[in-house]
C-alpha cells in the first residue's frame, strides 16, 4: 500500500499501529522464519505442505509489515480540538440520538476505525454525515436499512 497522502490517525491509533508493527517484526517474523527453516530441513519442498504454509505466513506477515511501515511513515496525528469549538471533526467525541437512544462515537481516520469500539471512520457514511455538525443539529446518512436521521446531542 503505497500512499503519498497523509494518513489521519489519533495518538492512540498510531501507538497501536507501532505496537502491531513491533510485534510482527520482533516476535512473529522470527517464529515464522524458524518455521520456514524447520520445514525446509524436511527435504523435498515440492510436496512439503508445512513449508508452503510457513512461506505463505511469511509472505502475509511481510505484506502487513510493509503496510504498517507505510502507514506509520505517512501518519498525521489528529489532535483533539483541531476542529472549531463545538464542531464535529477528526478526533471529536460525539454523542448522537438515534430515535431516543444515545450512542457515543469518536471520529477517527479510516485506518483505526473499529465501529464495535465506538471508533467511527470519518470516511464512513455516518462519519461523513457528522463532520461539521454542532450539538442540536440533525443529519441524515444512507445505511443498509435505508436513510437514517440522527441528532447531535453533544460534541467533545
C-alpha positions as CSV (number, residue, x, y, z in Angstrom):
1,X,0.0,0.0,0.0
2,X,2.0,2.9,-1.2
3,X,0.5,6.3,-0.5
4,X,1.6,9.9,-1.0
5,X,-1.2,11.4,1.1
6,X,-1.2,12.0,4.8
7,X,-3.0,9.3,6.9
8,X,-5.0,10.9,9.7
9,X,-4.6,9.0,13.0
10,X,-5.0,9.7,16.7
11,X,-2.0,9.4,19.0
12,X,-3.5,6.3,20.5
13,X,-4.1,4.8,17.0
14,X,-0.6,5.5,16.0
15,X,0.7,3.8,19.1
16,X,-1.5,0.7,18.3
17,X,0.0,0.6,14.8
18,X,3.5,0.9,16.1
19,X,2.8,-1.9,18.7
20,X,1.4,-4.2,16.0
21,X,4.5,-3.4,13.8
22,X,6.9,-4.2,16.7
23,X,5.0,-7.4,17.5
24,X,5.2,-8.6,13.9
25,X,8.9,-7.7,13.4
26,X,10.2,-8.8,16.8
27,X,8.0,-11.7,17.7
28,X,6.0,-13.2,14.8
29,X,8.6,-12.9,12.0
30,X,11.3,-14.7,13.9
31,X,8.9,-17.6,14.7
32,X,7.8,-17.7,11.1
33,X,11.4,-17.7,9.8
34,X,12.1,-20.5,12.2
35,X,9.1,-22.5,10.9
36,X,10.3,-22.0,7.3
37,X,13.8,-23.3,8.2
38,X,12.3,-26.2,10.1
39,X,10.0,-27.2,7.2
40,X,12.9,-26.7,4.7
41,X,15.0,-29.2,6.6
42,X,12.5,-31.9,5.9
43,X,13.7,-32.3,2.4
44,X,11.7,-32.2,-0.9
45,X,10.0,-28.8,-1.0
46,X,7.7,-29.6,-3.9
47,X,5.4,-31.7,-1.7
48,X,6.0,-30.1,1.6
49,X,2.7,-28.6,2.9
50,X,4.4,-27.4,6.1
51,X,6.9,-25.4,4.0
52,X,4.2,-24.0,1.8
53,X,2.1,-22.9,4.8
54,X,5.1,-21.3,6.5
55,X,6.1,-19.4,3.3
56,X,2.5,-18.2,3.0
57,X,2.6,-17.0,6.6
58,X,5.9,-15.3,5.9
59,X,4.6,-13.5,2.8
60,X,1.4,-12.3,4.6
61,X,3.4,-11.0,7.6
62,X,5.9,-9.3,5.3
63,X,3.0,-7.6,3.4
64,X,1.4,-6.4,6.7
65,X,4.8,-5.1,7.9
66,X,5.2,-3.1,4.7
67,X,1.7,-1.8,5.0
68,X,2.2,-0.7,8.7
69,X,5.6,0.9,7.9
70,X,3.9,2.9,5.2
71,X,1.0,3.9,7.4
72,X,3.4,5.0,10.2
73,X,5.6,6.9,7.8
74,X,2.6,8.9,6.4
75,X,0.7,9.3,9.7
76,X,-0.6,12.7,10.6
77,X,-1.5,13.0,14.2
78,X,-5.1,14.2,14.8
79,X,-5.1,16.5,17.8
80,X,-8.4,16.7,19.8
81,X,-9.8,20.1,19.2
82,X,-8.4,20.6,15.7
83,X,-12.0,21.4,14.6
84,X,-13.7,24.7,15.5
85,X,-15.1,24.6,19.1
86,X,-18.3,22.6,19.3
87,X,-18.0,21.2,15.8
88,X,-17.6,17.5,14.9
89,X,-14.3,16.8,13.3
90,X,-11.5,14.2,13.4
91,X,-10.8,13.3,17.0
92,X,-14.1,14.6,18.3
93,X,-16.2,12.5,20.7
94,X,-19.8,13.0,19.7
95,X,-23.0,11.8,21.4
96,X,-25.9,11.2,19.0
97,X,-29.6,10.4,19.4
98,X,-30.9,7.5,17.3
99,X,-34.6,7.6,17.8
100,X,-34.4,8.2,21.6
101,X,-31.3,6.0,22.1
102,X,-28.0,7.9,22.8
103,X,-24.8,6.5,21.4
104,X,-21.3,7.9,21.6
105,X,-18.6,7.8,18.9
106,X,-15.1,9.1,18.4
107,X,-14.4,10.2,14.8
108,X,-11.1,8.8,13.6
109,X,-9.2,8.2,10.4
110,X,-10.2,5.1,8.4
111,X,-7.1,3.1,9.4
112,X,-8.1,3.0,13.1
113,X,-11.9,2.7,12.7
114,X,-13.4,0.0,14.9
115,X,-17.2,0.6,15.0
116,X,-17.8,-2.0,17.7
117,X,-15.5,0.0,20.0
118,X,-17.2,3.3,19.0
119,X,-14.4,4.4,16.7
120,X,-16.1,5.6,13.5
121,X,-14.2,6.5,10.4
122,X,-14.5,10.0,9.0
123,X,-15.0,8.3,5.6
124,X,-17.9,6.1,6.7
125,X,-21.5,7.3,5.9
126,X,-22.2,8.3,9.5
127,X,-18.8,9.9,9.9
128,X,-19.2,12.0,6.8
129,X,-22.7,13.0,7.9
130,X,-21.4,14.1,11.4
131,X,-18.4,16.1,10.2
132,X,-19.0,19.8,10.6
133,X,-22.2,19.4,12.7
134,X,-22.8,21.0,16.1
135,X,-24.9,20.0,19.1
136,X,-28.6,20.3,18.4
137,X,-28.3,19.8,14.6
138,X,-29.7,16.8,12.8
139,X,-28.3,15.0,9.9
140,X,-29.1,12.0,7.7
141,X,-27.0,9.3,6.1
142,X,-27.6,6.2,4.0
143,X,-27.5,2.9,5.9
144,X,-28.2,-0.7,4.8
145,X,-31.8,-0.3,6.1
146,X,-32.4,3.0,4.3
147,X,-31.8,6.6,5.2
148,X,-31.3,7.2,8.9
149,X,-31.7,10.6,10.7
150,X,-29.7,11.3,13.8
151,X,-29.4,14.3,16.1
152,X,-26.1,15.5,17.5
153,X,-26.5,15.8,21.3
154,X,-23.0,16.7,22.4
155,X,-19.6,17.3,20.9
156,X,-16.5,17.0,23.0
